[in-house]
Amino acid sequence: MNTPLKLTLNSPQVTADTAARMSSALQPGDTILLEGTIGSGKTHFARALIQSVLAAPEDVPSPTFTLVQVYETRIGEVWHSDLYRLNSVEEIEELGLTEAFDTSICLMEWPDKLGPLTPESALLIRFVTDPDDQDTRHLALSWSDPKWNAKLEIIQ
């Protein structure tokens, strides 16, 4: 595991801009695990990333109730998943996520639900809301796959 990269993002716009910059380095087979409490910015980050790679603007709803939203984008298929309501690994397998890890870009909220299905090559981003400023987010990015070293240079 590499030393975590720490970022402080001082506004929702800076968070969206960071997500958009990161999108330019992504390709099918990349998985980003978005971890944090409710309201910490996971969905905002995912929405901004997806909107930055769509060929034409479209609404990007939270997948809280649909569990998975799939988008055809300029950089390939993007799967945005919210696993909060799932209770078993079998439910995750039924959604087809394990195949998507190999063929699509996957953005996974509540990744702890993946358990043994968590891709070893994934990037983990932990979101924490600053206790003194509700618009500021502290992100800690960690990974073990060396491919992320170069991909993350764009946001540093």
NORBEL-V533652 format. One line per field, one symbol per residue. ss: DSSP state (~ for helix, > for strand, _ for the rest). phi: phi as a letter, one per 30 degrees, with the letter a starting at -180 (. if undefined). psi: psi as a letter, one per 40 degrees, with the letter a starting at -180 (. if undefined). A space follows every 50 residues. Layout:
ss->???
phi->???
psi->???
This chain:
ss->____>>>>>__~~~~~~~~~~~~_______>>>>>______~~~~~~~~~ ~~~______________>>>>>>__>>>>>>>______~~~~~~__~~~~ ~~~_>>>>>_~~~~~~~_____>>>>>>>>__>>>>>>>>>>____~~~~ ~~~~~_
phi->.ddeccbccdaeddddddddddedcdaejdbccccldeidjddedddddd ddcddbeadbdddecdibbcbdbdcjdcccbbceddcbdddddddidddd edcbccccciddddhdddddddcccccbdddcbdccbccbcbacddeded ddedcd
psi->hihihhihheiddddddddddddeeiihehhhhhhiiheeeddddddddd deeidiiihgihfddedhhhhhideahhhhihedeieiddddddeedddd ddeihhhhifededbeehhdeihhhhhhhhdeheehihhhhiidhedddd dedde.
